[in-house]
Amino acid sequence: MRVPADPPATCPACGAAYDSVSVHDAGLLVNLLDNERYRRVCFEPVAGDDGTPLVEFYHHTHEQVDAAES
């Protein structure tokens, strides 16, 4: 898992604020059932500097999702 060098100000998938972002090149598992910290994780496919396919995960807290939906 990596963190992008220059992350965007808001989530590119939904436009909401996010708590953290991580970049993955393999092994995806997402389970947010009864998650105390995050309510939603958005996924954005990207290419690495060498063209390798990657997925960025944008982690949204319950408060961030509630504010974006208001």
C-alpha positions as CSV (number, residue, x, y, z in Angstrom):
1,M,0.0,0.0,0.0
2,R,1.2,3.5,-0.9
3,V,0.0,7.1,-0.5
4,P,0.0,9.4,-3.6
5,A,2.6,12.1,-3.6
6,D,0.1,14.8,-4.6
7,P,-3.4,13.7,-3.5
8,P,-6.4,15.7,-4.7
9,A,-8.3,18.1,-2.3
10,T,-11.5,16.1,-2.7
11,C,-12.4,12.6,-3.7
12,P,-12.5,12.4,-7.5
13,A,-15.2,9.7,-7.4
14,C,-17.8,11.6,-5.3
15,G,-16.4,15.1,-4.7
16,A,-16.6,14.8,-0.9
17,A,-13.9,15.5,1.6
18,Y,-12.0,12.4,2.7
19,D,-9.9,11.3,5.7
20,S,-7.1,9.4,3.9
21,V,-6.2,7.9,0.5
22,S,-4.1,4.8,-0.3
23,V,-2.9,3.3,-3.6
24,H,-3.0,-0.4,-4.2
25,D,-1.7,-2.7,-7.0
26,A,-3.1,-6.0,-5.8
27,G,-5.2,-7.8,-3.3
28,L,-8.4,-5.7,-2.7
29,L,-10.8,-6.5,0.1
30,V,-13.4,-4.1,1.4
31,N,-15.7,-4.7,4.4
32,L,-17.3,-1.7,6.0
33,L,-20.0,-3.5,8.0
34,D,-20.3,-1.8,11.3
35,N,-17.1,0.1,10.7
36,E,-16.6,2.6,13.5
37,R,-14.2,4.9,11.6
38,Y,-15.3,4.8,7.9
39,R,-18.7,4.9,6.3
40,R,-17.7,4.8,2.7
41,V,-14.6,4.0,0.6
42,C,-14.6,5.3,-3.0
43,F,-12.3,3.7,-5.6
44,E,-10.6,5.5,-8.5
45,P,-8.6,3.5,-11.1
46,V,-5.3,5.2,-12.0
47,A,-2.0,4.4,-13.8
48,G,1.3,4.5,-12.0
49,D,4.3,6.4,-13.4
50,D,5.3,3.4,-15.3
51,G,1.7,2.7,-16.6
52,T,1.0,0.0,-14.0
53,P,-2.7,-0.2,-13.3
54,L,-3.5,0.9,-9.7
55,V,-6.5,1.7,-7.6
56,E,-6.7,4.6,-5.2
57,F,-9.0,4.2,-2.2
58,Y,-10.6,7.3,-0.7
59,H,-11.7,6.7,2.9
60,H,-14.6,8.8,4.1
61,T,-15.6,9.1,7.8
62,H,-19.2,9.0,8.9
63,E,-19.2,12.7,9.4
64,Q,-17.8,13.5,6.0
65,V,-20.4,11.4,4.3
66,D,-23.2,12.9,6.4
67,A,-22.0,16.4,5.5
68,A,-21.7,15.6,1.8
69,E,-25.3,14.2,1.8
70,S,-26.8,17.2,3.6
